[in-house]
Amino acid sequence: MTKEQIQQLRALRPEAISLFREDYTYKAYDTDAQTIYSVLMNRPMERLGNIAEVIIKKSDLESTIRKLVRAGKKIAIHENLVRPR
C-alpha cells in the first residue's frame, strides 16, 4: 500500500487504530503503530525509512485486539482486495 492509500483509509475512521491485512499479518503504521506499541510494549517496532510500523501475526490478532479494546481503543481492519502491481 502506498502512503496516500493508508492516509485515505485512516481518514474513514480517524478515531480508530487502522490495521491493514497483508497475507498472514496485519500492519499498523505511523501513529497507530506507536499507539499499539505503547499499549502492548511487546510488539516489535520496525522502521521503514521514517515510517513506524508494527506487524501482528494472524495468530496473535485476537489477543492483540482484546488488549487494545480493554485499553479503550477502537480498531478498524482494512482488507487488501487488490494486489498492487
Backbone torsions as a table, in degrees:
resi	resn	phi	psi	omega
1	MET	NA	145.5	177.1
2	THR	-85.7	163.1	179.1
3	LYS	-61.9	-36.5	178.8
4	GLU	-65.1	-41.4	178.4
5	GLN	-63.5	-42.4	179.0
6	ILE	-61.9	-45.0	179.9
7	GLN	-63.7	-39.7	178.8
8	GLN	-63.5	-44.6	-179.8
9	LEU	-69.4	-38.2	177.7
10	ARG	-65.2	-30.7	-180.0
11	ALA	-67.6	-22.6	178.8
12	LEU	-66.8	-34.6	179.2
13	ARG	-136.3	71.6	-174.3
14	PRO	-64.6	-20.3	-179.0
15	GLU	-82.6	-9.6	-174.6
16	ALA	-107.7	154.8	169.8
17	ILE	-77.2	127.0	-179.6
18	SER	-94.6	124.7	174.0
19	LEU	-111.9	131.5	-177.4
20	PHE	-111.2	121.2	-178.4
21	ARG	-78.4	131.1	175.1
22	GLU	-138.0	104.0	-176.7
23	ASP	57.6	-115.2	-176.7
24	TYR	-105.0	22.2	177.4
25	THR	-133.6	163.9	174.3
26	TYR	-124.1	135.4	-176.3
27	LYS	-121.3	145.6	173.3
28	ALA	-125.5	146.1	-175.1
29	TYR	-124.2	158.5	172.5
30	ASP	52.0	-124.4	-175.3
31	THR	-66.2	-31.1	176.7
32	ASP	-64.8	-41.6	177.9
33	ALA	-63.2	-42.9	179.8
34	GLN	-65.0	-37.7	177.7
35	THR	-64.5	-46.4	178.6
36	ILE	-60.4	-46.4	-179.4
37	TYR	-60.0	-41.6	-178.5
38	SER	-69.6	-32.7	179.1
39	VAL	-75.7	-44.3	-173.0
40	LEU	-91.8	-38.6	-179.7
41	MET	57.1	9.9	176.5
42	ASN	-128.5	18.5	175.1
43	ARG	-107.0	136.6	179.8
44	PRO	-68.6	133.2	176.6
45	MET	-97.5	119.1	179.9
46	GLU	-110.4	154.0	178.1
47	ARG	-119.8	129.4	171.3
48	LEU	-112.8	93.3	-172.8
49	GLY	68.4	-118.4	179.9
50	ASN	-105.7	14.8	-178.3
51	ILE	-104.0	124.2	175.1
52	ALA	-76.4	141.5	-178.0
53	GLU	-143.2	135.3	172.7
54	VAL	-120.0	133.9	179.3
55	ILE	-112.3	129.3	179.4
56	ILE	-118.1	124.6	177.3
57	LYS	-68.5	149.4	178.9
58	LYS	-56.3	-38.2	-179.2
59	SER	-67.0	-20.1	179.8
60	ASP	-100.3	-2.6	-171.8
61	LEU	-61.9	-47.8	-176.1
62	GLU	-60.1	-46.7	-179.1
63	SER	-69.0	-34.1	178.0
64	THR	-65.3	-46.4	178.4
65	ILE	-61.6	-42.1	179.3
66	ARG	-58.1	-45.3	-179.8
67	LYS	-65.6	-40.2	179.9
68	LEU	-67.5	-41.3	179.1
69	VAL	-65.4	-41.5	176.7
70	ARG	-60.9	-28.5	178.3
71	ALA	-84.3	4.5	176.2
72	GLY	88.4	14.2	-178.5
73	LYS	-94.2	148.1	173.3
74	LYS	-100.8	148.9	-175.6
75	ILE	-124.8	136.4	171.6
76	ALA	-122.8	125.2	179.4
77	ILE	-105.2	128.4	-178.7
78	HIS	-112.3	125.7	177.9
79	GLU	-89.9	142.3	176.0
80	ASN	-90.0	100.7	-174.9
81	LEU	-85.1	-26.8	-179.5
82	VAL	-127.8	127.4	178.7
83	ARG	-79.2	130.6	176.7
84	PRO	-66.7	146.3	179.7
85	ARG	-100.3	NA	NA
